[in-house]
């Protein structure tokens, strides 16, 4: 309900309204230049899949070594066949990851970063990944075992689990 002058009827002269929306009313009078959306052709991140793919295939073999993963395991985590993973790892400029594979790579990089934050040494990170964990997510299995058998959803779950742990959660 408002008064004749547009102010809320409960407002007292000089008092701050309780509702934040009431405080904002009347603060925007108009725009001099309307917003013009950016088209896909102008979006810088629109078509850099080749660069992303090459960067991923330069990085993942190093992460695999730090985590004690075989080429077969890393290929599976990325959703690639072994021959493709090896070919692209030896010549990253040829890599052409699809949308799901880029998502998998993003999740793996997030997991890697979270593990670096939680466990400062590569040895501790590797140990955590490969040893049984009694957490509800793992049910006595090693986190890497969970990843090997859970596909894309397991990558998402582990990423969320580690993000929560960084915030004082439950790993």
FIDRENTOR-936868 format. One record per atom (N, C-alpha, C): residue number from 0; atom name; x, y, z. Coordinates in steps of 0.001 Angstrom, whole numbers. Layout:
# FIDRENTOR-936868
i NUM&at CA&xx X&yy Y&zz Z
...
END
This chain:
# FIDRENTOR-936868
i 0&at N&xx 843&yy -1170&zz 0
i 0&at CA&xx 0&yy 0&zz 0
i 0&at C&xx 889&yy 1234&zz 0
i 1&at N&xx 552&yy 2229&zz -821
i 1&at CA&xx 1352&yy 3442&zz -872
i 1&at C&xx 486&yy 4651&zz -578
i 2&at N&xx 1159&yy 5709&zz -176
i 2&at CA&xx 478&yy 6979&zz 31
i 2&at C&xx 285&yy 7644&zz -1320
i 3&at N&xx -332&yy 8774&zz -1346
i 3&at CA&xx -572&yy 9514&zz -2584
i 3&at C&xx 712&yy 9905&zz -3293
i 4&at N&xx 1819&yy 10107&zz -2539
i 4&at CA&xx 3079&yy 10529&zz -3170
i 4&at C&xx 3931&yy 9346&zz -3621
i 5&at N&xx 3414&yy 8097&zz -3513
i 5&at CA&xx 4142&yy 6921&zz -3963
i 5&at C&xx 4970&yy 6254&zz -2888
i 6&at N&xx 5143&yy 6871&zz -1718
i 6&at CA&xx 5928&yy 6267&zz -641
i 6&at C&xx 5084&yy 5202&zz 45
i 7&at N&xx 5707&yy 4170&zz 559
i 7&at CA&xx 4952&yy 3144&zz 1279
i 7&at C&xx 4185&yy 3775&zz 2436
i 8&at N&xx 2983&yy 3270&zz 2695
i 8&at CA&xx 2139&yy 3861&zz 3724
i 8&at C&xx 2719&yy 3674&zz 5114
i 9&at N&xx 3562&yy 2629&zz 5311
i 9&at CA&xx 4138&yy 2411&zz 6639
i 9&at C&xx 5393&yy 3253&zz 6864
i 10&at N&xx 5855&yy 3924&zz 5809
i 10&at CA&xx 7100&yy 4682&zz 5936
i 10&at C&xx 6876&yy 5941&zz 6752
i 11&at N&xx 7769&yy 6180&zz 7651
i 11&at CA&xx 7761&yy 7390&zz 8449
i 11&at C&xx 8840&yy 8291&zz 7866
i 12&at N&xx 8591&yy 9576&zz 7772
i 12&at CA&xx 9552&yy 10514&zz 7207
i 12&at C&xx 10906&yy 10354&zz 7876
i 13&at N&xx 11958&yy 10065&zz 7066
i 13&at CA&xx 13312&yy 9934&zz 7602
i 13&at C&xx 13649&yy 8531&zz 8054
i 14&at N&xx 12670&yy 7632&zz 8164
i 14&at CA&xx 12935&yy 6260&zz 8607
i 14&at C&xx 13315&yy 5395&zz 7410
i 15&at N&xx 14106&yy 4360&zz 7652
i 15&at CA&xx 14502&yy 3428&zz 6599
i 15&at C&xx 13484&yy 2306&zz 6540
i 16&at N&xx 12933&yy 2011&zz 5357
i 16&at CA&xx 11953&yy 925&zz 5254
i 16&at C&xx 12600&yy -405&zz 5609
i 17&at N&xx 11792&yy -1334&zz 6123
i 17&at CA&xx 12286&yy -2654&zz 6492
i 17&at C&xx 12563&yy -3529&zz 5276
i 18&at N&xx 11749&yy -3435&zz 4259
i 18&at CA&xx 11876&yy -4273&zz 3075
i 18&at C&xx 12893&yy -3645&zz 2115
i 19&at N&xx 13942&yy -4400&zz 1734
i 19&at CA&xx 14946&yy -3854&zz 813
i 19&at C&xx 14341&yy -3400&zz -507
i 20&at N&xx 13268&yy -4054&zz -938
i 20&at CA&xx 12638&yy -3617&zz -2194
i 20&at C&xx 12046&yy -2222&zz -2049
i 21&at N&xx 11534&yy -1917&zz -856
i 21&at CA&xx 10989&yy -578&zz -627
i 21&at C&xx 12082&yy 473&zz -691
i 22&at N&xx 13278&yy 122&zz -182
i 22&at CA&xx 14396&yy 1077&zz -207
i 22&at C&xx 14852&yy 1352&zz -1637
i 23&at N&xx 14663&yy 383&zz -2534
i 23&at CA&xx 15107&yy 546&zz -3914
i 23&at C&xx 14099&yy 1280&zz -4788
i 24&at N&xx 12846&yy 1277&zz -4373
i 24&at CA&xx 11815&yy 1922&zz -5188
i 24&at C&xx 12176&yy 3372&zz -5451
i 25&at N&xx 12081&yy 3727&zz -6715
i 25&at CA&xx 12357&yy 5102&zz -7108
i 25&at C&xx 13826&yy 5419&zz -7280
i 26&at N&xx 14731&yy 4466&zz -6984
i 26&at CA&xx 16160&yy 4765&zz -7103
i 26&at C&xx 16630&yy 4749&zz -8547
i 27&at N&xx 15934&yy 4032&zz -9419
i 27&at CA&xx 16297&yy 3993&zz -10831
i 27&at C&xx 15241&yy 4783&zz -11580
i 28&at N&xx 15658&yy 5868&zz -12172
i 28&at CA&xx 14726&yy 6734&zz -12875
i 28&at C&xx 14596&yy 6351&zz -14347
i 29&at N&xx 15657&yy 5860&zz -14939
i 29&at CA&xx 15620&yy 5489&zz -16350
i 29&at C&xx 17017&yy 5254&zz -16863
i 30&at N&xx 17116&yy 4701&zz -18038
i 30&at CA&xx 18410&yy 4437&zz -18661
i 30&at C&xx 18604&yy 5400&zz -19817
i 31&at N&xx 19796&yy 5974&zz -19904
i 31&at CA&xx 20103&yy 6843&zz -21029
i 31&at C&xx 20367&yy 6020&zz -22288
i 32&at N&xx 21099&yy 4910&zz -22110
i 32&at CA&xx 21392&yy 4025&zz -23233
i 32&at C&xx 20942&yy 2619&zz -22854
i 33&at N&xx 19983&yy 2071&zz -23578
i 33&at CA&xx 19504&yy 737&zz -23221
i 33&at C&xx 20589&yy -317&zz -23450
i 34&at N&xx 20485&yy -1398&zz -22695
i 34&at CA&xx 21408&yy -2517&zz -22804
i 34&at C&xx 21246&yy -3189&zz -24155
i 35&at N&xx 22360&yy -3460&zz -24783
i 35&at CA&xx 22323&yy -4188&zz -26052
i 35&at C&xx 23026&yy -5519&zz -25849
i 36&at N&xx 22313&yy -6641&zz -25978
i 36&at CA&xx 22943&yy -7937&zz -25745
i 36&at C&xx 24064&yy -8209&zz -26744
i 37&at N&xx 25031&yy -8983&zz -26291
i 37&at CA&xx 26150&yy -9360&zz -27143
i 37&at C&xx 25740&yy -10590&zz -27936
i 38&at N&xx 25951&yy -10552&zz -29229
i 38&at CA&xx 25640&yy -11703&zz -30072
i 38&at C&xx 26723&yy -12765&zz -29968
i 39&at N&xx 26392&yy -13984&zz -30344
i 39&at CA&xx 27357&yy -15074&zz -30279
i 39&at C&xx 28616&yy -14771&zz -31083
i 40&at N&xx 28469&yy -14079&zz -32191
i 40&at CA&xx 29633&yy -13765&zz -33020
i 40&at C&xx 30616&yy -12834&zz -32314
i 41&at N&xx 30155&yy -12107&zz -31292
i 41&at CA&xx 31018&yy -11188&zz -30544
i 41&at C&xx 31566&yy -11787&zz -29259
i 42&at N&xx 31117&yy -12946&zz -28892
i 42&at CA&xx 31497&yy -13565&zz -27626
i 42&at C&xx 32861&yy -14212&zz -27775
i 43&at N&xx 33863&yy -13743&zz -27040
i 43&at CA&xx 35236&yy -14216&zz -27190
i 43&at C&xx 35395&yy -15687&zz -26856
i 44&at N&xx 34640&yy -16192&zz -25876
i 44&at CA&xx 34785&yy -17579&zz -25460
i 44&at C&xx 33979&yy -18532&zz -26335
i 45&at N&xx 33296&yy -17995&zz -27326
i 45&at CA&xx 32387&yy -18794&zz -28137
i 45&at C&xx 33067&yy -19958&zz -28858
i 46&at N&xx 34174&yy -19726&zz -29495
i 46&at CA&xx 34725&yy -20759&zz -30355
i 46&at C&xx 36204&yy -21004&zz -30089
i 47&at N&xx 36541&yy -21272&zz -28857
i 47&at CA&xx 37943&yy -21562&zz -28552
i 47&at C&xx 38112&yy -23013&zz -28121
i 48&at N&xx 37265&yy -23892&zz -28639
i 48&at CA&xx 37299&yy -25294&zz -28248
i 48&at C&xx 38632&yy -25950&zz -28583
i 49&at N&xx 39237&yy -25576&zz -29706
i 49&at CA&xx 40522&yy -26181&zz -30087
i 49&at C&xx 41596&yy -25814&zz -29066
i 50&at N&xx 41624&yy -24559&zz -28639
i 50&at CA&xx 42620&yy -24127&zz -27650
i 50&at C&xx 42382&yy -24811&zz -26306
i 51&at N&xx 41127&yy -24937&zz -25922
i 51&at CA&xx 40797&yy -25611&zz -24661
i 51&at C&xx 41216&yy -27075&zz -24735
i 52&at N&xx 40877&yy -27735&zz -25833
i 52&at CA&xx 41224&yy -29152&zz -26001
i 52&at C&xx 42725&yy -29361&zz -25919
i 53&at N&xx 43489&yy -28503&zz -26588
i 53&at CA&xx 44950&yy -28635&zz -26570
i 53&at C&xx 45493&yy -28439&zz -25159
i 54&at N&xx 44971&yy -27452&zz -24449
i 54&at CA&xx 45438&yy -27196&zz -23079
i 54&at C&xx 45119&yy -28381&zz -22167
i 55&at N&xx 43935&yy -28943&zz -22325
i 55&at CA&xx 43546&yy -30096&zz -21515
i 55&at C&xx 44499&yy -31264&zz -21755
i 56&at N&xx 44797&yy -31540&zz -23011
i 56&at CA&xx 45639&yy -32701&zz -23317
i 56&at C&xx 47114&yy -32455&zz -23031
i 57&at N&xx 47498&yy -31220&zz -22797
i 57&at CA&xx 48852&yy -30944&zz -22289
i 57&at C&xx 48897&yy -31149&zz -20779
i 58&at N&xx 47778&yy -30919&zz -20104
i 58&at CA&xx 47719&yy -30936&zz -18649
i 58&at C&xx 47383&yy -32297&zz -18055
i 59&at N&xx 46453&yy -33012&zz -18640
i 59&at CA&xx 45950&yy -34246&zz -18039
i 59&at C&xx 47014&yy -35328&zz -17831
i 60&at N&xx 47958&yy -35522&zz -18746
i 60&at CA&xx 48980&yy -36544&zz -18469
i 60&at C&xx 49800&yy -36243&zz -17210
i 61&at N&xx 50072&yy -34977&zz -16948
i 61&at CA&xx 50801&yy -34598&zz -15731
i 61&at C&xx 49971&yy -34903&zz -14487
i 62&at N&xx 48683&yy -34566&zz -14545
i 62&at CA&xx 47793&yy -34860&zz -13418
i 62&at C&xx 47710&yy -36372&zz -13211
i 63&at N&xx 47611&yy -37123&zz -14299
i 63&at CA&xx 47550&yy -38585&zz -14195
i 63&at C&xx 48785&yy -39120&zz -13477
i 64&at N&xx 49953&yy -38604&zz -13824
i 64&at CA&xx 51184&yy -39050&zz -13148
i 64&at C&xx 51142&yy -38708&zz -11665
i 65&at N&xx 50723&yy -37491&zz -11329
i 65&at CA&xx 50659&yy -37092&zz -9917
i 65&at C&xx 49672&yy -37946&zz -9140
i 66&at N&xx 48582&yy -38328&zz -9764
i 66&at CA&xx 47556&yy -39117&zz -9102
i 66&at C&xx 47823&yy -40611&zz -9154
i 67&at N&xx 48865&yy -41014&zz -9850
i 67&at CA&xx 49153&yy -42438&zz -9978
i 67&at C&xx 48151&yy -43163&zz -10858
i 68&at N&xx 47639&yy -42486&zz -11884
i 68&at CA&xx 46665&yy -43071&zz -12805
i 68&at C&xx 47362&yy -43544&zz -14072
i 69&at N&xx 46875&yy -44627&zz -14606
i 69&at CA&xx 47365&yy -45111&zz -15895
i 69&at C&xx 46726&yy -44296&zz -17017
i 70&at N&xx 47267&yy -44448&zz -18225
i 70&at CA&xx 46650&yy -43807&zz -19390
i 70&at C&xx 45207&yy -44287&zz -19555
i 71&at N&xx 44982&yy -45563&zz -19306
i 71&at CA&xx 43631&yy -46123&zz -19434
i 71&at C&xx 42660&yy -45432&zz -18482
i 72&at N&xx 43101&yy -45225&zz -17240
i 72&at CA&xx 42230&yy -44573&zz -16254
i 72&at C&xx 41943&yy -43125&zz -16637
i 73&at N&xx 42963&yy -42381&zz -17034
i 73&at CA&xx 42733&yy -40977&zz -17385
i 73&at C&xx 41888&yy -40865&zz -18643
i 74&at N&xx 42121&yy -41734&zz -19615
i 74&at CA&xx 41296&yy -41724&zz -20822
i 74&at C&xx 39828&yy -41949&zz -20451
i 75&at N&xx 39576&yy -42912&zz -19584
i 75&at CA&xx 38204&yy -43203&zz -19169
i 75&at C&xx 37594&yy -42023&zz -18414
i 76&at N&xx 38375&yy -41392&zz -17538
i 76&at CA&xx 37859&yy -40238&zz -16796
i 76&at C&xx 37483&yy -39100&zz -17733
i 77&at N&xx 38225&yy -38947&zz -18824
i 77&at CA&xx 37932&yy -37903&zz -19804
i 77&at C&xx 36866&yy -38320&zz -20818
i 78&at N&xx 36479&yy -39599&zz -20786
i 78&at CA&xx 35496&yy -40080&zz -21745
i 78&at C&xx 36093&yy -40311&zz -23121
i 79&at N&xx 37373&yy -40670&zz -23156
i 79&at CA&xx 38080&yy -40916&zz -24415
i 79&at C&xx 38494&yy -42369&zz -24517
i 80&at N&xx 38671&yy -42845&zz -25740
i 80&at CA&xx 39283&yy -44139&zz -25953
i 80&at C&xx 40775&yy -44016&zz -25682
i 81&at N&xx 41401&yy -45123&zz -25332
i 81&at CA&xx 42822&yy -45119&zz -24998
i 81&at C&xx 43683&yy -44634&zz -26168
i 82&at N&xx 43423&yy -45131&zz -27365
i 82&at CA&xx 44227&yy -44729&zz -28533
i 82&at C&xx 44097&yy -43225&zz -28789
i 83&at N&xx 42885&yy -42701&zz -28664
i 83&at CA&xx 42664&yy -41265&zz -28868
i 83&at C&xx 43397&yy -40458&zz -27803
i 84&at N&xx 43277&yy -40877&zz -26550
i 84&at CA&xx 43965&yy -40175&zz -25459
i 84&at C&xx 45474&yy -40134&zz -25706
i 85&at N&xx 46043&yy -41255&zz -26078
i 85&at CA&xx 47488&yy -41301&zz -26319
i 85&at C&xx 47893&yy -40454&zz -27515
i 86&at N&xx 47116&yy -40516&zz -28577
i 86&at CA&xx 47433&yy -39721&zz -29774
i 86&at C&xx 47351&yy -38233&zz -29467
i 87&at N&xx 46281&yy -37823&zz -28806
i 87&at CA&xx 46104&yy -36408&zz -28491
i 87&at C&xx 47104&yy -35936&zz -27440
i 88&at N&xx 47488&yy -36793&zz -26513
i 88&at CA&xx 48487&yy -36415&zz -25505
i 88&at C&xx 49849&yy -36198&zz -26141
i 89&at N&xx 50153&yy -36982&zz -27170
i 89&at CA&xx 51451&yy -36817&zz -27827
i 89&at C&xx 51440&yy -35641&zz -28793
i 90&at N&xx 50259&yy -35211&zz -29241
i 90&at CA&xx 50133&yy -34053&zz -30129
i 90&at C&xx 48867&yy -33281&zz -29750
i 91&at N&xx 48923&yy -32498&zz -28655
i 91&at CA&xx 47722&yy -31816&zz -28146
i 91&at C&xx 47033&yy -30900&zz -29157
i 92&at N&xx 47757&yy -30394&zz -30125
i 92&at CA&xx 47137&yy -29509&zz -31118
i 92&at C&xx 46070&yy -30245&zz -31933
i 93&at N&xx 46127&yy -31567&zz -32000
i 93&at CA&xx 45138&yy -32360&zz -32737
i 93&at C&xx 43896&yy -32650&zz -31921
i 94&at N&xx 43926&yy -32386&zz -30622
i 94&at CA&xx 42812&yy -32734&zz -29732
i 94&at C&xx 41544&yy -31982&zz -30119
i 95&at N&xx 40435&yy -32675&zz -30023
i 95&at CA&xx 39129&yy -32083&zz -30328
i 95&at C&xx 38091&yy -32662&zz -29365
i 96&at N&xx 38078&yy -32144&zz -28156
i 96&at CA&xx 37142&yy -32621&zz -27136
i 96&at C&xx 35735&yy -32140&zz -27444
i 97&at N&xx 34748&yy -33008&zz -27211
i 97&at CA&xx 33360&yy -32575&zz -27361
i 97&at C&xx 32897&yy -31911&zz -26057
i 98&at N&xx 31655&yy -31471&zz -26025
i 98&at CA&xx 31140&yy -30730&zz -24869
i 98&at C&xx 31253&yy -31539&zz -23578
i 99&at N&xx 30849&yy -32809&zz -23603
i 99&at CA&xx 30908&yy -33621&zz -22392
i 99&at C&xx 32355&yy -33827&zz -21941
i 100&at N&xx 33244&yy -34045&zz -22875
i 100&at CA&xx 34652&yy -34241&zz -22531
i 100&at C&xx 35252&yy -32973&zz -21935
i 101&at N&xx 34837&yy -31811&zz -22447
i 101&at CA&xx 35304&yy -30552&zz -21850
i 101&at C&xx 34754&yy -30399&zz -20434
i 102&at N&xx 33512&yy -30814&zz -20210
i 102&at CA&xx 32952&yy -30771&zz -18856
i 102&at C&xx 33723&yy -31698&zz -17926
i 103&at N&xx 34031&yy -32896&zz -18405
i 103&at CA&xx 34806&yy -33846&zz -17608
i 103&at C&xx 36164&yy -33245&zz -17248
i 104&at N&xx 36815&yy -32623&zz -18230
i 104&at CA&xx 38118&yy -32004&zz -17984
i 104&at C&xx 37999&yy -30889&zz -16953
i 105&at N&xx 36945&yy -30090&zz -17058
i 105&at CA&xx 36729&yy -29011&zz -16097
i 105&at C&xx 36543&yy -29567&zz -14691
i 106&at N&xx 35765&yy -30629&zz -14578
i 106&at CA&xx 35549&yy -31251&zz -13270
i 106&at C&xx 36852&yy -31831&zz -12723
i 107&at N&xx 37632&yy -32482&zz -13568
i 107&at CA&xx 38916&yy -33036&zz -13125
i 107&at C&xx 39863&yy -31934&zz -12662
i 108&at N&xx 39889&yy -30822&zz -13382
i 108&at CA&xx 40741&yy -29701&zz -12961
i 108&at C&xx 40256&yy -29118&zz -11632
i 109&at N&xx 38947&yy -29047&zz -11446
i 109&at CA&xx 38405&yy -28586&zz -10165
i 109&at C&xx 38747&yy -29535&zz -9031
i 110&at N&xx 38692&yy -30837&zz -9299
i 110&at CA&xx 39065&yy -31836&zz -8300
i 110&at C&xx 40545&yy -31702&zz -7969
i 111&at N&xx 41356&yy -31543&zz -8983
i 111&at CA&xx 42804&yy -31386&zz -8792
i 111&at C&xx 43099&yy -30161&zz -7910
i 112&at N&xx 42463&yy -29053&zz -8229
i 112&at CA&xx 42670&yy -27818&zz -7464
i 112&at C&xx 42212&yy -27992&zz -6021
i 113&at N&xx 41069&yy -28617&zz -5826
i 113&at CA&xx 40559&yy -28834&zz -4468
i 113&at C&xx 41513&yy -29724&zz -3675
i 114&at N&xx 42023&yy -30774&zz -4304
i 114&at CA&xx 42962&yy -31658&zz -3610
i 114&at C&xx 44255&yy -30929&zz -3253
i 115&at N&xx 44713&yy -30057&zz -4147
i 115&at CA&xx 45911&yy -29269&zz -3833
i 115&at C&xx 45678&yy -28365&zz -2631
i 116&at N&xx 44473&yy -27832&zz -2518
i 116&at CA&xx 44141&yy -26967&zz -1388
i 116&at C&xx 44042&yy -27765&zz -95
i 117&at N&xx 43393&yy -28922&zz -168
i 117&at CA&xx 43163&yy -29728&zz 1023
i 117&at C&xx 44402&yy -30498&zz 1483
i 118&at N&xx 45161&yy -31005&zz 535
i 118&at CA&xx 46352&yy -31814&zz 822
i 118&at C&xx 47515&yy -31212&zz 43
i 119&at N&xx 48393&yy -30531&zz 726
i 119&at CA&xx 49430&yy -29765&zz 49
i 119&at C&xx 50453&yy -30617&zz -689
i 120&at N&xx 50647&yy -31855&zz -299
i 120&at CA&xx 51640&yy -32677&zz -1006
i 120&at C&xx 50940&yy -33605&zz -1993
i 121&at N&xx 51593&yy -33816&zz -3131
i 121&at CA&xx 51052&yy -34708&zz -4154
i 121&at C&xx 50896&yy -36127&zz -3611
i 122&at N&xx 51804&yy -36528&zz -2723
i 122&at CA&xx 51738&yy -37863&zz -2138
i 122&at C&xx 50438&yy -38034&zz -1329
i 123&at N&xx 50083&yy -37039&zz -541
i 123&at CA&xx 48848&yy -37121&zz 258
i 123&at C&xx 47613&yy -37100&zz -628
i 124&at N&xx 47662&yy -36326&zz -1711
i 124&at CA&xx 46544&yy -36289&zz -2649
i 124&at C&xx 46339&yy -37668&zz -3265
i 125&at N&xx 47420&yy -38273&zz -3717
i 125&at CA&xx 47375&yy -39587&zz -4340
i 125&at C&xx 46869&yy -40635&zz -3347
i 126&at N&xx 47381&yy -40562&zz -2135
i 126&at CA&xx 46956&yy -41506&zz -1100
i 126&at C&xx 45463&yy -41388&zz -835
i 127&at N&xx 44950&yy -40159&zz -717
i 127&at CA&xx 43523&yy -39956&zz -464
i 127&at C&xx 42687&yy -40525&zz -1612
i 128&at N&xx 43124&yy -40310&zz -2838
i 128&at CA&xx 42374&yy -40787&zz -4000
i 128&at C&xx 42304&yy -42315&zz -4084
i 129&at N&xx 43364&yy -42997&zz -3632
i 129&at CA&xx 43466&yy -44438&zz -3855
i 129&at C&xx 43189&yy -45305&zz -2632
i 130&at N&xx 42934&yy -44709&zz -1493
i 130&at CA&xx 42662&yy -45504&zz -288
i 130&at C&xx 41175&yy -45481&zz 49
i 131&at N&xx 40685&yy -46587&zz 610
i 131&at CA&xx 39256&yy -46663&zz 968
i 131&at C&xx 38846&yy -45491&zz 1864
i 132&at N&xx 37642&yy -45020&zz 1628
i 132&at CA&xx 37108&yy -43882&zz 2350
i 132&at C&xx 35728&yy -44275&zz 2872
i 133&at N&xx 35496&yy -44040&zz 4146
i 133&at CA&xx 34230&yy -44421&zz 4771
i 133&at C&xx 33142&yy -43361&zz 4601
i 134&at N&xx 33439&yy -42265&zz 3914
i 134&at CA&xx 32423&yy -41241&zz 3690
i 134&at C&xx 31216&yy -41813&zz 2962
i 135&at N&xx 30065&yy -41207&zz 3173
i 135&at CA&xx 28818&yy -41702&zz 2587
i 135&at C&xx 28896&yy -41809&zz 1066
i 136&at N&xx 29590&yy -40911&zz 435
i 136&at CA&xx 29703&yy -40927&zz -1020
i 136&at C&xx 30450&yy -42166&zz -1516
i 137&at N&xx 31433&yy -42614&zz -747
i 137&at CA&xx 32324&yy -43681&zz -1213
i 137&at C&xx 31956&yy -45067&zz -685
i 138&at N&xx 31294&yy -45152&zz 452
i 138&at CA&xx 30854&yy -46415&zz 1045
i 138&at C&xx 31980&yy -47445&zz 1130
i 139&at N&xx 33130&yy -47002&zz 1620
i 139&at CA&xx 34261&yy -47902&zz 1814
i 139&at C&xx 35159&yy -48070&zz 605
i 140&at N&xx 34783&yy -47482&zz -517
i 140&at CA&xx 35624&yy -47564&zz -1717
i 140&at C&xx 36568&yy -46369&zz -1761
i 141&at N&xx 37627&yy -46513&zz -2525
i 141&at CA&xx 38535&yy -45389&zz -2747
i 141&at C&xx 37842&yy -44384&zz -3675
i 142&at N&xx 38090&yy -43087&zz -3485
i 142&at CA&xx 37501&yy -42092&zz -4384
i 142&at C&xx 37781&yy -42382&zz -5863
i 143&at N&xx 38985&yy -42870&zz -6192
i 143&at CA&xx 39292&yy -43168&zz -7591
i 143&at C&xx 38428&yy -44319&zz -8099
i 144&at N&xx 38144&yy -45268&zz -7248
i 144&at CA&xx 37253&yy -46376&zz -7618
i 144&at C&xx 35849&yy -45833&zz -7909
i 145&at N&xx 35398&yy -44913&zz -7079
i 145&at CA&xx 34101&yy -44267&zz -7294
i 145&at C&xx 34091&yy -43574&zz -8658
i 146&at N&xx 35166&yy -42874&zz -8996
i 146&at CA&xx 35243&yy -42185&zz -10284
i 146&at C&xx 35255&yy -43165&zz -11452
i 147&at N&xx 36008&yy -44234&zz -11314
i 147&at CA&xx 36126&yy -45206&zz -12411
i 147&at C&xx 34789&yy -45831&zz -12783
i 148&at N&xx 33933&yy -46026&zz -11801
i 148&at CA&xx 32682&yy -46740&zz -12054
i 148&at C&xx 31458&yy -45833&zz -12107
i 149&at N&xx 31635&yy -44539&zz -11854
i 149&at CA&xx 30469&yy -43667&zz -11761
i 149&at C&xx 30249&yy -42717&zz -12918
i 150&at N&xx 31189&yy -42668&zz -13860
i 150&at CA&xx 31011&yy -41798&zz -15019
i 150&at C&xx 30986&yy -40319&zz -14673
i 151&at N&xx 30306&yy -39575&zz -15525
i 151&at CA&xx 30236&yy -38119&zz -15381
i 151&at C&xx 29588&yy -37715&zz -14055
i 152&at N&xx 28566&yy -38437&zz -13625
i 152&at CA&xx 27897&yy -38072&zz -12367
i 152&at C&xx 28851&yy -38228&zz -11178
i 153&at N&xx 29741&yy -39215&zz -11223
i 153&at CA&xx 30708&yy -39389&zz -10133
i 153&at C&xx 31706&yy -38233&zz -10102
i 154&at N&xx 32103&yy -37752&zz -11266
i 154&at CA&xx 32992&yy -36577&zz -11310
i 154&at C&xx 32299&yy -35371&zz -10678
i 155&at N&xx 31040&yy -35183&zz -11019
i 155&at CA&xx 30277&yy -34065&zz -10441
i 155&at C&xx 30156&yy -34215&zz -8926
i 156&at N&xx 29858&yy -35434&zz -8482
i 156&at CA&xx 29705&yy -35678&zz -7042
i 156&at C&xx 31000&yy -35425&zz -6290
i 157&at N&xx 32110&yy -35928&zz -6825
i 157&at CA&xx 33386&yy -35737&zz -6132
i 157&at C&xx 33773&yy -34271&zz -6103
i 158&at N&xx 33524&yy -33560&zz -7182
i 158&at CA&xx 33821&yy -32126&zz -7215
i 158&at C&xx 33010&yy -31402&zz -6144
i 159&at N&xx 31722&yy -31701&zz -6057
i 159&at CA&xx 30863&yy -31074&zz -5049
i 159&at C&xx 31312&yy -31454&zz -3639
i 160&at N&xx 31679&yy -32701&zz -3447
i 160&at CA&xx 32144&yy -33201&zz -2147
i 160&at C&xx 33389&yy -32437&zz -1695
i 161&at N&xx 34353&yy -32301&zz -2595
i 161&at CA&xx 35601&yy -31604&zz -2245
i 161&at C&xx 35371&yy -30107&zz -2055
i 162&at N&xx 34492&yy -29522&zz -2858
i 162&at CA&xx 34159&yy -28108&zz -2667
i 162&at C&xx 33546&yy -27890&zz -1287
i 163&at N&xx 32679&yy -28802&zz -870
i 163&at CA&xx 32066&yy -28703&zz 461
i 163&at C&xx 33130&yy -28856&zz 1540
i 164&at N&xx 34051&yy -29764&zz 1342
i 164&at CA&xx 35118&yy -29958&zz 2321
i 164&at C&xx 35964&yy -28696&zz 2475
i 165&at N&xx 36222&yy -28032&zz 1364
i 165&at CA&xx 36988&yy -26783&zz 1443
i 165&at C&xx 36263&yy -25721&zz 2242
i 166&at N&xx 34947&yy -25820&zz 2282
i 166&at CA&xx 34143&yy -24865&zz 3045
i 166&at C&xx 33872&yy -25364&zz 4462
i 167&at N&xx 34607&yy -26389&zz 4895
i 167&at CA&xx 34408&yy -26931&zz 6244
i 167&at C&xx 33393&yy -28039&zz 6276
i 168&at N&xx 33225&yy -28723&zz 5162
i 168&at CA&xx 32195&yy -29748&zz 5015
i 168&at C&xx 32541&yy -31094&zz 5576
i 169&at N&xx 32498&yy -32121&zz 4739
i 169&at CA&xx 32416&yy -33475&zz 5246
i 169&at C&xx 33370&yy -34490&zz 4627
i 170&at N&xx 34480&yy -34126&zz 4008
i 170&at CA&xx 35382&yy -35144&zz 3451
i 170&at C&xx 36233&yy -35689&zz 4504
END
